[in-house]
């Protein structure tokens, strides 16, 4: 098994400093599919394009001991430490410049052929990219914790303590839901990564951990869905009211079809889509509220035209407003949708 997964050149991976919560690590979804256990083996720093790898990877390329690398790390200049090494999660990462802290020429240390790095069975290595981060924070010698993991599709995972704090529940309760996930026959093993991952022997869970079955969703009304969904980038919100009577299941089916419609019209663009289905006030039938966005640059006007095309096909009356970053303008809309999720836990859906 290769220690470092192949890199998808079309996707950017990043690590952003989030302040007291630690770092947010971005990874490619394709690296995670079917796996729950990872180790971060390499990173790239966007300031100057400095490339860093973990100590195991470095030793596979150069004839140097781990103790020597640690001595070099201690000698790295404080003001430019991030050019030589960074300390993330539970590991140190170093660049080729770290050899400047020693006496031997780097060309003499380089192995003719890199040696294989053995990982634990079932573990896959992930490359990363450190970008848009707080340089002073990366210059410190102590390990900066990783508290959040975000994929290129914008699915977000939180470490257990942070997830528990935001959900106002005990960490052991979160751990029990992880155990329940692995006993749930309705979720195939290849899909568990959407709910739970383990990175460098630390557990992270996504909000999907509470959608294992309907019983879980309806009983956990104290979950701060709004906090979770506010961490995503959104671009367009809308409401879809039908000119004819539509059942709840029918209205929800329209939203699922709309998402697939937008995916077909925008191949290669990762979409984040959230919807709620609500009963009409004072009359029979249901209507939908939805919000859609992408971690990449979002073609707002194009998508609005596509939504109008979809509405023309299904015969609904569409009301919309477009939103641009920063996403502070429609916080009340997302809060309203979050309230609906709590009150009607079986009448919503999300694609992350």
Secondary structure, 3 states (H helix, E strand, C coil): CCCCCCCCCCCCCCEEECHHHCEEEEECHHHHCCCCEEEEEEEEECCCCEEEEEHHHHHHHECCCHHHHHHHHHHCCHHHHHHCEEEECCEEEECHHHHHHCCCCHHHHECCCCCCCCCCCCCEEEECCECCCCHHHHCCCCCECEEEEEECCCCEEEEHHHHHHHHCCCHHHHHHHHHHHHHCCCCCHHHHHHCEEEECCEEEEEHHHHHCCHHHHHHCCCCCHHHHHHCCCCCEEEEEEECCCCCHHHHHHHHHHHHHHHHHHCCCCCCEEEEEEEECCCCCCEEEEEEEECCCCCCHHHHHHHHHHHHHHHCEEEEEEECCCCCCCCHHHHHHHHHHHHHCCCCEEEEC
